[in-house]
Amino acid sequence: MKKRNGFILPLLIAVILVFLIAAPSLIHWITTDTTQTIREQRKSIAFNLAQAAVERGYWKVKSSTSTFESVSMGQVLPGYNFDVTYNDIPGGSYRIKVSSGSTPKEVVIIGEGRDNSTKEVRAIMAVYENRTINGAMLSGSRINPSGNTTIHWGPILSWGEINLSNGAENVYYPRKFSRDLVKPRDYSLNPPNTDNVEWWSAYDVPELPQFDFVAIRSSAAANGTLNCGSGLPSSPLIPDSLNNYTMVCNCSGNKKKCCADQNSCYVGNIYADRRYNQGLFWYWDSGKDVYLSTTGVKGSFFVRGNLRVDGDDCYGPWYKVNGYDPYGGYHECGQGLSSEEGPGALFVDVPKTAYLEYKKIDTSAANEYPGDLGLSSSSLVYQIGACNKTYYYQCGYNCEQACERGATGDDLGLYGFLYVGGKLDIYGAFDIYGAVWVVGDINTGAGNNASIFFNENLDLPTLNVVLIKKSWDEIKPSSTPWS
């Protein structure tokens, strides 16, 4: 026992000595770590304040269209030029600078945050773009693409379900974003709700534009494009050479031939109206169901009720020969000559980021989609129909079938924007260069031949500002003194 006790005592003394030697280093390490943790915490406070500053600037800019327009024109907003220090968040203060961007639709927001304890300052710069229409097809309800419906260059955005059927489920472009489900890609709202490439369910779809219908309707009334068509399907008002190529619109007093006096508007061959190429607003009031048969207009359709489209699409690059006049004049769909010396085929601008819609199928090969130049690369201009023509409607199906999923020829049903306040039914050839915004359901029949080519430069009268983030970066704080 004595031997054992003699062994334990020296061991205990040795342990105490080691602890006494290591204690100062341990205390120093704990103190340093605590100091570093506090420093990082304070840096985070400054960073979070900078984020809050950007957020406050964001809501200020989108508070009204007039505020955005003032900023975009270079005007200074009081309180948003590093001229006011805000102290409404515990732990520090922040300030904001809002200025115009590199384009008329851009704004730059810089937020700086400062920690009260250490005066640590962090700064964030965000660039936003006011984009009224940020997708090729939008809906506040469900979208039900089917058959040969094809959407290019811009995403599908829906606050309801996106249901792909009758062959559309086998097409892996464009990107699809839904606040509900993207079927048949996803059948449950349980995460994960995306493949991070082609589809996103339970997605925070951006707010939708609120159009200035009063201004749009007034424009249509002034131009004679309000409530066009007839009230009876048996007697649609068809523009021809006998009525000065002008469709009867905004009429009254003749219930058999006047859409303004009826709940239904039947519009035949609107492409032949002399105003078809003038970029006008064509507007139909709430409560009216509109039936378009054989279309072809450069402008925008605003249908506050339901819309059904049948027949052919007839907007193309005709030049003046044998009565076919792209600048206003009667012509018959599918009969116009085109020429390499005249306007020729129909060329349209391709969005700069069009390639993002095809990440699921995109390879180094070209012509996998309209305007494809190879992997993550697209052209700036595309020729609808993608073939050289001698006569209208005489064209091989090489690119139409391969990269457009349907033969568009060189014609469109609408060169512009389509708004439908009710539901949209497409049962004919109705190709669009622009975008489609539908409040209700979108249904396309299995036999249709509808293609939508997104135009990112649409500019329409709205009552709200829809800001899309283009970039977000932490930057070096400015040298401007704090007030």
C-alpha positions as a Python dict, from the first residue, in 0.01 Angstrom:
ca = {
    (1, 'M'): (0, 0, 0),
    (2, 'K'): (285, 238, 80),
    (3, 'K'): (442, 177, -259),
    (4, 'R'): (113, 245, -433),
    (5, 'N'): (54, 570, -241),
    (6, 'G'): (402, 684, -323),
    (7, 'F'): (330, 634, -694),
    (8, 'I'): (-1, 827, -701),
    (9, 'L'): (131, 1138, -524),
    (10, 'P'): (407, 1220, -779),
    (11, 'L'): (160, 1158, -1064),
    (12, 'L'): (-91, 1398, -912),
    (13, 'I'): (178, 1662, -866),
    (14, 'A'): (285, 1621, -1229),
    (15, 'V'): (-72, 1670, -1354),
    (16, 'I'): (-109, 1987, -1144),
    (17, 'L'): (217, 2123, -1283),
    (18, 'V'): (111, 2056, -1642),
    (19, 'F'): (-220, 2233, -1582),
    (20, 'L'): (-48, 2533, -1425),
    (21, 'I'): (187, 2557, -1721),
    (22, 'A'): (-93, 2523, -1980),
    (23, 'A'): (-346, 2744, -1805),
    (24, 'P'): (-215, 3081, -1934),
    (25, 'S'): (-217, 2953, -2293),
    (26, 'L'): (-564, 2807, -2247),
    (27, 'I'): (-696, 3131, -2099),
    (28, 'H'): (-534, 3328, -2383),
    (29, 'W'): (-690, 3098, -2643),
    (30, 'I'): (-1036, 3128, -2485),
    (31, 'T'): (-1001, 3506, -2463),
    (32, 'T'): (-884, 3533, -2825),
    (33, 'D'): (-1162, 3307, -2949),
    (34, 'T'): (-1424, 3503, -2756),
    (35, 'T'): (-1287, 3831, -2891),
    (36, 'Q'): (-1294, 3691, -3247),
    (37, 'T'): (-1650, 3566, -3199),
    (38, 'I'): (-1761, 3908, -3074),
    (39, 'R'): (-1580, 4075, -3366),
    (40, 'E'): (-1747, 3846, -3620),
    (41, 'Q'): (-2082, 3901, -3452),
    (42, 'R'): (-2040, 4274, -3480),
    (43, 'K'): (-1936, 4238, -3844),
    (44, 'S'): (-2255, 4039, -3899),
    (45, 'I'): (-2455, 4318, -3738),
    (46, 'A'): (-2304, 4568, -3983),
    (47, 'F'): (-2366, 4329, -4273),
    (48, 'N'): (-2727, 4271, -4174),
    (49, 'L'): (-2780, 4646, -4145),
    (50, 'A'): (-2644, 4690, -4498),
    (51, 'Q'): (-2891, 4427, -4621),
    (52, 'A'): (-3174, 4608, -4444),
    (53, 'A'): (-3066, 4931, -4615),
    (54, 'V'): (-3086, 4768, -4961),
    (55, 'E'): (-3427, 4625, -4873),
    (56, 'R'): (-3557, 4968, -4767),
    (57, 'G'): (-3426, 5122, -5088),
    (58, 'Y'): (-3591, 4844, -5289),
    (59, 'W'): (-3935, 4913, -5140),
    (60, 'K'): (-3891, 5287, -5187),
    (61, 'V'): (-3814, 5249, -5558),
    (62, 'K'): (-4109, 5018, -5623),
    (63, 'S'): (-4353, 5224, -5414),
    (64, 'S'): (-4486, 5391, -5731),
    (65, 'T'): (-4420, 5413, -6102),
    (66, 'S'): (-4345, 5786, -6064),
    (67, 'T'): (-4076, 5714, -5804),
    (68, 'F'): (-3909, 5462, -6032),
    (69, 'E'): (-3926, 5698, -6327),
    (70, 'S'): (-3769, 5978, -6120),
    (71, 'V'): (-3478, 5755, -6017),
    (72, 'S'): (-3429, 5612, -6365),
    (73, 'M'): (-3404, 5968, -6502),
    (74, 'G'): (-3124, 6052, -6257),
    (75, 'Q'): (-3319, 6248, -5997),
    (76, 'V'): (-3205, 6231, -5634),
    (77, 'L'): (-3450, 6103, -5371),
    (78, 'P'): (-3426, 6287, -5038),
    (79, 'G'): (-3322, 6042, -4769),
    (80, 'Y'): (-3177, 5801, -5025),
    (81, 'N'): (-2850, 5970, -5120),
    (82, 'F'): (-2639, 5893, -4809),
    (83, 'D'): (-2791, 6214, -4669),
    (84, 'V'): (-2984, 6050, -4382),
    (85, 'T'): (-2866, 5801, -4120),
    (86, 'Y'): (-3140, 5563, -4004),
    (87, 'N'): (-3136, 5427, -3646),
    (88, 'D'): (-3457, 5224, -3631),
    (89, 'I'): (-3279, 4887, -3601),
    (90, 'P'): (-3111, 4795, -3267),
    (91, 'G'): (-2736, 4753, -3270),
    (92, 'G'): (-2638, 5007, -3531),
    (93, 'S'): (-2736, 5244, -3807),
    (94, 'Y'): (-2757, 5239, -4186),
    (95, 'R'): (-2785, 5464, -4489),
    (96, 'I'): (-2896, 5424, -4850),
    (97, 'K'): (-2800, 5554, -5193),
    (98, 'V'): (-3038, 5503, -5486),
    (99, 'S'): (-2935, 5600, -5839),
    (100, 'S'): (-3007, 5525, -6204),
    (101, 'G'): (-2844, 5228, -6377),
    (102, 'S'): (-2678, 5170, -6711),
    (103, 'T'): (-3014, 5141, -6893),
    (104, 'P'): (-3345, 5332, -6853),
    (105, 'K'): (-3498, 5028, -6681),
    (106, 'E'): (-3223, 4981, -6421),
    (107, 'V'): (-3171, 5122, -6072),
    (108, 'V'): (-2869, 5079, -5842),
    (109, 'I'): (-2921, 5051, -5465),
    (110, 'I'): (-2625, 5074, -5225),
    (111, 'G'): (-2679, 5002, -4858),
    (112, 'E'): (-2421, 5064, -4584),
    (113, 'G'): (-2451, 4937, -4227),
    (114, 'R'): (-2248, 5045, -3923),
    (115, 'D'): (-2214, 4865, -3590),
    (116, 'N'): (-2259, 5096, -3288),
    (117, 'S'): (-1985, 4931, -3079),
    (118, 'T'): (-1689, 4911, -3315),
    (119, 'K'): (-1805, 5141, -3596),
    (120, 'E'): (-1751, 4846, -3832),
    (121, 'V'): (-1902, 4933, -4175),
    (122, 'R'): (-2018, 4691, -4443),
    (123, 'A'): (-2165, 4779, -4785),
    (124, 'I'): (-2383, 4598, -5041),
    (125, 'M'): (-2468, 4703, -5396),
    (126, 'A'): (-2770, 4558, -5579),
    (127, 'V'): (-2881, 4626, -5936),
    (128, 'Y'): (-3251, 4584, -6022),
    (129, 'E'): (-3437, 4601, -6351),
    (130, 'N'): (-3799, 4709, -6385),
    (131, 'R'): (-3934, 4435, -6606),
    (132, 'T'): (-4310, 4445, -6648),
    (133, 'I'): (-4317, 4111, -6827),
    (134, 'N'): (-4055, 3864, -6704),
    (135, 'G'): (-4172, 3547, -6873),
    (136, 'A'): (-4305, 3415, -7203),
    (137, 'M'): (-4622, 3279, -7045),
    (138, 'L'): (-4771, 3401, -6716),
    (139, 'S'): (-5081, 3299, -6526),
    (140, 'G'): (-5254, 3382, -6200),
    (141, 'S'): (-5421, 3041, -6218),
    (142, 'R'): (-5329, 2715, -6393),
    (143, 'I'): (-5136, 2663, -6716),
    (144, 'N'): (-5214, 2351, -6917),
    (145, 'P'): (-4983, 2328, -7220),
    (146, 'S'): (-5048, 2032, -7447),
    (147, 'G'): (-4985, 1903, -7795),
    (148, 'N'): (-4751, 2111, -8010),
    (149, 'T'): (-4755, 2418, -7785),
    (150, 'T'): (-4397, 2543, -7781),
    (151, 'I'): (-4247, 2823, -7571),
    (152, 'H'): (-3906, 2970, -7648),
    (153, 'W'): (-3655, 3211, -7493),
    (154, 'G'): (-3848, 3289, -7172),
    (155, 'P'): (-3983, 3095, -6871),
    (156, 'I'): (-4335, 2989, -6775),
    (157, 'L'): (-4450, 3152, -6450),
    (158, 'S'): (-4770, 3046, -6274),
    (159, 'W'): (-4937, 3111, -5939),
    (160, 'G'): (-5128, 2786, -5990),
    (161, 'E'): (-5036, 2442, -6122),
    (162, 'I'): (-4850, 2386, -6448),
    (163, 'N'): (-4988, 2070, -6609),
    (164, 'L'): (-4797, 1929, -6908),
    (165, 'S'): (-4983, 1676, -7125),
    (166, 'N'): (-5029, 1523, -7470),
    (167, 'G'): (-4659, 1543, -7556),
    (168, 'A'): (-4576, 1868, -7376),
    (169, 'E'): (-4447, 1665, -7080),
    (170, 'N'): (-4168, 1534, -7306),
    (171, 'V'): (-4040, 1883, -7387),
    (172, 'Y'): (-3772, 1993, -7138),
    (173, 'Y'): (-3775, 2366, -7206),
    (174, 'P'): (-3831, 2643, -7115),
    (175, 'R'): (-3788, 2676, -6738),
    (176, 'K'): (-4112, 2631, -6543),
    (177, 'F'): (-4185, 2809, -6213),
    (178, 'S'): (-4502, 2746, -6012),
    (179, 'R'): (-4623, 2851, -5668),
    (180, 'D'): (-4804, 2517, -5674),
    (181, 'L'): (-4694, 2203, -5864),
    (182, 'V'): (-4530, 2139, -6200),
    (183, 'K'): (-4695, 1817, -6319),
    (184, 'P'): (-4591, 1551, -6408),
    (185, 'R'): (-4247, 1659, -6284),
    (186, 'D'): (-4372, 1685, -5926),
    (187, 'Y'): (-4673, 1550, -5738),
    (188, 'S'): (-4597, 1663, -5385),
    (189, 'L'): (-4519, 1995, -5221),
    (190, 'N'): (-4271, 1819, -4995),
    (191, 'P'): (-3911, 1931, -5066),
    (192, 'P'): (-3712, 1903, -5281),
    (193, 'N'): (-3947, 2065, -5533),
    (194, 'T'): (-3704, 2122, -5819),
    (195, 'D'): (-3434, 1973, -6035),
    (196, 'N'): (-3264, 2318, -6031),
    (197, 'V'): (-3247, 2306, -6409),
    (198, 'E'): (-3589, 2293, -6576),
    (199, 'W'): (-3870, 2307, -6318),
    (200, 'W'): (-3947, 2454, -5976),
    (201, 'S'): (-4259, 2374, -5769),
    (202, 'A'): (-4355, 2572, -5455),
    (203, 'Y'): (-4153, 2861, -5599),
    (204, 'D'): (-4191, 3222, -5490),
    (205, 'V'): (-4310, 3346, -5829),
    (206, 'P'): (-4261, 3725, -5855),
    (207, 'E'): (-4559, 3955, -5836),
    (208, 'L'): (-4752, 4000, -6155),
    (209, 'P'): (-4796, 4333, -6336),
    (210, 'Q'): (-5099, 4552, -6273),
    (211, 'F'): (-5189, 4709, -6605),
    (212, 'D'): (-5322, 5060, -6644),
    (213, 'F'): (-5641, 4950, -6817),
    (214, 'V'): (-5786, 5302, -6815),
    (215, 'A'): (-5496, 5434, -7023),
    (216, 'I'): (-5495, 5129, -7251),
    (217, 'R'): (-5870, 5146, -7314),
    (218, 'S'): (-5849, 5520, -7384),
    (219, 'S'): (-5578, 5456, -7639),
    (220, 'A'): (-5791, 5189, -7811),
    (221, 'A'): (-6094, 5420, -7818),
    (222, 'A'): (-5887, 5699, -7973),
    (223, 'N'): (-5748, 5468, -8241),
    (224, 'G'): (-6079, 5296, -8319),
    (225, 'T'): (-5962, 4955, -8193),
    (226, 'L'): (-6207, 4919, -7902),
    (227, 'N'): (-6450, 4624, -7893),
    (228, 'C'): (-6395, 4520, -8254),
    (229, 'G'): (-6601, 4252, -8428),
    (230, 'S'): (-6960, 4144, -8467),
    (231, 'G'): (-7215, 4022, -8219),
    (232, 'L'): (-7312, 3712, -8418),
    (233, 'P'): (-7094, 3420, -8532),
    (234, 'S'): (-7282, 3403, -8864),
    (235, 'S'): (-7192, 3760, -8962),
    (236, 'P'): (-6841, 3851, -8853),
    (237, 'L'): (-6715, 4183, -8977),
    (238, 'I'): (-6439, 4094, -9220),
    (239, 'P'): (-6227, 4383, -9349),
    (240, 'D'): (-6188, 4385, -9725),
    (241, 'S'): (-6131, 4626, -10011),
    (242, 'L'): (-6499, 4733, -10002),
    (243, 'N'): (-6488, 4874, -9646),
    (244, 'N'): (-6155, 5054, -9676),
    (245, 'Y'): (-5976, 4760, -9512),
    (246, 'T'): (-6106, 4868, -9171),
    (247, 'M'): (-6284, 4650, -8916),
    (248, 'V'): (-6588, 4804, -8748),
    (249, 'C'): (-6508, 4876, -8383),
    (250, 'N'): (-6668, 5060, -8091),
    (251, 'C'): (-6998, 5071, -8276),
    (252, 'S'): (-7346, 5094, -8130),
    (253, 'G'): (-7709, 5076, -8238),
    (254, 'N'): (-7683, 4768, -8461),
    (255, 'K'): (-7705, 4464, -8237),
    (256, 'K'): (-7670, 4217, -8522),
    (257, 'K'): (-7333, 4345, -8634),
    (258, 'C'): (-7192, 4532, -8337),
    (259, 'C'): (-6966, 4372, -8078),
    (260, 'A'): (-7011, 4675, -7848),
    (261, 'D'): (-7378, 4578, -7794),
    (262, 'Q'): (-7314, 4207, -7734),
    (263, 'N'): (-7147, 3981, -7478),
    (264, 'S'): (-6959, 3797, -7752),
    (265, 'C'): (-6726, 3940, -8015),
    (266, 'Y'): (-6655, 3743, -8332),
    (267, 'V'): (-6350, 3871, -8514),
    (268, 'G'): (-6259, 3725, -8851),
    (269, 'N'): (-5942, 3802, -9047),
    (270, 'I'): (-5823, 4089, -8831),
    (271, 'Y'): (-5489, 4058, -9012),
    (272, 'A'): (-5649, 4233, -9312),
    (273, 'D'): (-5735, 4551, -9121),
    (274, 'R'): (-5531, 4845, -9252),
    (275, 'R'): (-5402, 4913, -8896),
    (276, 'Y'): (-5263, 4565, -8845),
    (277, 'N'): (-4900, 4680, -8855),
    (278, 'Q'): (-4921, 4997, -8643),
    (279, 'G'): (-4842, 4861, -8296),
    (280, 'L'): (-5180, 4965, -8150),
    (281, 'F'): (-5370, 4846, -7842),
    (282, 'W'): (-5675, 4634, -7934),
    (283, 'Y'): (-5906, 4622, -7632),
    (284, 'W'): (-6224, 4430, -7542),
    (285, 'D'): (-6421, 4519, -7229),
    (286, 'S'): (-6490, 4296, -6930),
    (287, 'G'): (-6779, 4056, -6974),
    (288, 'K'): (-6712, 4000, -7344),
    (289, 'D'): (-6600, 3662, -7476),
    (290, 'V'): (-6382, 3714, -7782),
    (291, 'Y'): (-6343, 3468, -8070),
    (292, 'L'): (-6052, 3535, -8304),
    (293, 'S'): (-6038, 3347, -8632),
    (294, 'T'): (-5729, 3386, -8850),
    (295, 'T'): (-5518, 3657, -8692),
    (296, 'G'): (-5204, 3854, -8772),
    (297, 'V'): (-5138, 4185, -8595),
    (298, 'K'): (-4839, 4388, -8475),
    (299, 'G'): (-4967, 4539, -8153),
    (300, 'S'): (-5121, 4415, -7828),
    (301, 'F'): (-5449, 4241, -7750),
    (302, 'F'): (-5618, 4313, -7415),
    (303, 'V'): (-5919, 4085, -7366),
    (304, 'R'): (-6079, 4139, -7025),
    (305, 'G'): (-6302, 3831, -7064),
    (306, 'N'): (-6234, 3489, -7222),
    (307, 'L'): (-6053, 3440, -7551),
    (308, 'R'): (-6061, 3158, -7802),
    (309, 'V'): (-5830, 3151, -8106),
    (310, 'D'): (-5890, 2939, -8417),
    (311, 'G'): (-5771, 2935, -8776),
    (312, 'D'): (-5441, 3055, -8917),
    (313, 'D'): (-5183, 3321, -8828),
    (314, 'C'): (-5101, 3576, -9094),
    (315, 'Y'): (-4860, 3848, -8981),
    (316, 'G'): (-4558, 3838, -9212),
    (317, 'P'): (-4311, 4048, -9408),
    (318, 'W'): (-4520, 4111, -9718),
    (319, 'Y'): (-4413, 4395, -9942),
    (320, 'K'): (-4632, 4598, -10177),
    (321, 'V'): (-4709, 4386, -10480),
    (322, 'N'): (-5049, 4275, -10608),
    (323, 'G'): (-5222, 4449, -10317),
    (324, 'Y'): (-5015, 4304, -10036),
    (325, 'D'): (-4888, 4587, -9820),
    (326, 'P'): (-4712, 4549, -9481),
    (327, 'Y'): (-4769, 4917, -9403),
    (328, 'G'): (-5148, 4899, -9410),
    (329, 'G'): (-5374, 4756, -9677),
    (330, 'Y'): (-5590, 4458, -9759),
    (331, 'H'): (-5431, 4122, -9830),
    (332, 'E'): (-5529, 3758, -9803),
    (333, 'C'): (-5359, 3525, -9560),
    (334, 'G'): (-5105, 3296, -9720),
    (335, 'Q'): (-5118, 3465, -10058),
    (336, 'G'): (-4850, 3733, -10035),
    (337, 'L'): (-4520, 3715, -10218),
    (338, 'S'): (-4199, 3772, -10027),
    (339, 'S'): (-3863, 3859, -10176),
    (340, 'E'): (-3496, 3886, -10081),
    (341, 'E'): (-3518, 4242, -10214),
    (342, 'G'): (-3825, 4331, -10010),
    (343, 'P'): (-3875, 4292, -9635),
    (344, 'G'): (-3807, 3921, -9680),
    (345, 'A'): (-3843, 3679, -9394),
    (346, 'L'): (-3943, 3783, -9043),
    (347, 'F'): (-3642, 3857, -8820),
    (348, 'V'): (-3682, 3911, -8445),
    (349, 'D'): (-3450, 3990, -8153),
    (350, 'V'): (-3342, 3705, -7925),
    (351, 'P'): (-3314, 3773, -7548),
    (352, 'K'): (-2953, 3785, -7428),
    (353, 'T'): (-3013, 3506, -7177),
    (354, 'A'): (-3232, 3285, -7398),
    (355, 'Y'): (-2990, 2992, -7359),
    (356, 'L'): (-3084, 2961, -6989),
    (357, 'E'): (-3420, 2812, -7088),
    (358, 'Y'): (-3254, 2508, -7249),
    (359, 'K'): (-3001, 2391, -6988),
    (360, 'K'): (-3172, 2052, -6974),
    (361, 'I'): (-3106, 1983, -7344),
    (362, 'D'): (-2825, 2224, -7435),
    (363, 'T'): (-2502, 2076, -7576),
    (364, 'S'): (-2215, 2203, -7789),
    (365, 'A'): (-2422, 2131, -8102),
    (366, 'A'): (-2599, 2421, -8276),
    (367, 'N'): (-2967, 2454, -8376),
    (368, 'E'): (-3108, 2257, -8084),
    (369, 'Y'): (-3348, 2545, -8032),
    (370, 'P'): (-3424, 2868, -8224),
    (371, 'G'): (-3112, 3085, -8229),
    (372, 'D'): (-2885, 2820, -8073),
    (373, 'L'): (-2515, 2873, -8145),
    (374, 'G'): (-2383, 2599, -7918),
    (375, 'L'): (-2342, 2537, -7545),
    (376, 'S'): (-2472, 2834, -7340),
    (377, 'S'): (-2471, 3056, -7646),
    (378, 'S'): (-2749, 3206, -7857),
    (379, 'S'): (-2768, 3452, -8145),
    (380, 'L'): (-2893, 3809, -8116),
    (381, 'V'): (-3136, 3779, -8409),
    (382, 'Y'): (-3347, 3490, -8533),
    (383, 'Q'): (-3542, 3436, -8854),
    (384, 'I'): (-3889, 3299, -8784),
    (385, 'G'): (-3927, 2995, -9004),
    (386, 'A'): (-3549, 2981, -9044),
    (387, 'C'): (-3543, 2926, -9418),
    (388, 'N'): (-3491, 3128, -9736),
    (389, 'K'): (-3810, 3198, -9926),
    (390, 'T'): (-3907, 3273, -10281),
    (391, 'Y'): (-4281, 3246, -10222),
    (392, 'Y'): (-4473, 3272, -9901),
    (393, 'Y'): (-4553, 2939, -9733),
    (394, 'Q'): (-4309, 2743, -9952),
    (395, 'C'): (-4044, 2634, -9711),
    (396, 'G'): (-3882, 2309, -9597),
    (397, 'Y'): (-3948, 2184, -9245),
    (398, 'N'): (-3584, 2137, -9143),
    (399, 'C'): (-3557, 2394, -8863),
    (400, 'E'): (-3927, 2436, -8797),
    (401, 'Q'): (-3971, 2073, -8696),
    (402, 'A'): (-3625, 2030, -8541),
    (403, 'C'): (-3583, 2341, -8327),
    (404, 'E'): (-3930, 2499, -8318),
    (405, 'R'): (-4135, 2179, -8275),
    (406, 'G'): (-4373, 2301, -8542),
    (407, 'A'): (-4374, 2466, -8881),
    (408, 'T'): (-4432, 2836, -8816),
    (409, 'G'): (-4346, 2945, -9168),
    (410, 'D'): (-4251, 3313, -9155),
    (411, 'D'): (-4579, 3431, -9004),
    (412, 'L'): (-4720, 3517, -8662),
    (413, 'G'): (-5064, 3556, -8510),
    (414, 'L'): (-4944, 3839, -8286),
    (415, 'Y'): (-4628, 4048, -8286),
    (416, 'G'): (-4671, 4195, -7939),
    (417, 'F'): (-4842, 4119, -7609),
    (418, 'L'): (-5155, 3925, -7519),
    (419, 'Y'): (-5352, 3980, -7198),
    (420, 'V'): (-5658, 3769, -7116),
    (421, 'G'): (-5864, 3845, -6805),
    (422, 'G'): (-6050, 3514, -6821),
    (423, 'K'): (-5932, 3187, -6976),
    (424, 'L'): (-5740, 3139, -7299),
    (425, 'D'): (-5814, 2855, -7541),
    (426, 'I'): (-5586, 2810, -7845),
    (427, 'Y'): (-5709, 2566, -8107),
    (428, 'G'): (-5537, 2695, -8419),
    (429, 'A'): (-5207, 2830, -8545),
    (430, 'F'): (-5136, 3128, -8321),
    (431, 'D'): (-4764, 3200, -8303),
    (432, 'I'): (-4658, 3497, -8093),
    (433, 'Y'): (-4344, 3707, -8070),
    (434, 'G'): (-4390, 3876, -7734),
    (435, 'A'): (-4556, 3720, -7428),
    (436, 'V'): (-4887, 3594, -7289),
    (437, 'W'): (-5037, 3697, -6952),
    (438, 'V'): (-5354, 3511, -6855),
    (439, 'V'): (-5547, 3556, -6531),
    (440, 'G'): (-5737, 3229, -6569),
    (441, 'D'): (-5649, 2892, -6714),
    (442, 'I'): (-5450, 2848, -7036),
    (443, 'N'): (-5562, 2556, -7250),
    (444, 'T'): (-5412, 2454, -7583),
    (445, 'G'): (-5574, 2180, -7786),
    (446, 'A'): (-5374, 1873, -7885),
    (447, 'G'): (-5405, 1963, -8253),
    (448, 'N'): (-5288, 2321, -8219),
    (449, 'N'): (-4969, 2464, -8363),
    (450, 'A'): (-4883, 2749, -8126),
    (451, 'S'): (-4534, 2881, -8059),
    (452, 'I'): (-4441, 3171, -7832),
    (453, 'F'): (-4109, 3349, -7885),
    (454, 'F'): (-4037, 3572, -7584),
    (455, 'N'): (-3964, 3941, -7642),
    (456, 'E'): (-3781, 4078, -7337),
    (457, 'N'): (-3826, 4441, -7449),
    (458, 'L'): (-4202, 4469, -7406),
    (459, 'D'): (-4303, 4804, -7255),
    (460, 'L'): (-4663, 4844, -7136),
    (461, 'P'): (-4854, 5091, -6917),
    (462, 'T'): (-4863, 4955, -6561),
    (463, 'L'): (-4964, 5074, -6217),
    (464, 'N'): (-4689, 4888, -6030),
    (465, 'V'): (-4315, 4839, -6053),
    (466, 'V'): (-4183, 4483, -6085),
    (467, 'L'): (-3815, 4481, -5989),
    (468, 'I'): (-3602, 4184, -6092),
    (469, 'K'): (-3261, 4147, -5928),
    (470, 'K'): (-2978, 4147, -6184),
    (471, 'S'): (-2680, 4146, -5946),
    (472, 'W'): (-2595, 4158, -5575),
    (473, 'D'): (-2242, 4213, -5441),
    (474, 'E'): (-2064, 4319, -5127),
    (475, 'I'): (-1849, 4624, -5202),
    (476, 'K'): (-1602, 4850, -5025),
    (477, 'P'): (-1780, 5114, -4813),
    (478, 'S'): (-1781, 5466, -4952),
    (479, 'S'): (-1570, 5750, -4813),
    (480, 'T'): (-1875, 5975, -4763),
    (481, 'P'): (-1884, 6092, -4396),
    (482, 'W'): (-2171, 5966, -4185),
    (483, 'S'): (-2415, 6233, -4072),
}
